[in-house]
Amino acid sequence: MVKRGLGKGLSALIPTKEKVEGLVKEISINKIKPNPFQPREDFDIQSL
């Protein structure tokens, strides 16, 4: 017996999100909060 798939493709099981390119949103600097789960604590100022 031949095993057959669903025949609808992977996207039928796992929907893909549309890519939004070029979206830039300006927010106030005071709305930016540090991520408490960020493993890095020291940042090289020159690389920023």
Stockholm file with secondary structure:
# STOCKHOLM 1.0

chainA/1-48         MVKRGLGKGLSALIPTKEKVEGLVKEISINKIKPNPFQPREDFDIQSL
#=GR chainA/1-48 SS CCCCCCSSCHHHHSCCCCCCCSCCCCCCGGGCCCCTTCCCCCCCTTTC
#=GC SS_cons        CCCCCCSSCHHHHSCCCCCCCSCCCCCCGGGCCCCTTCCCCCCCTTTC
//
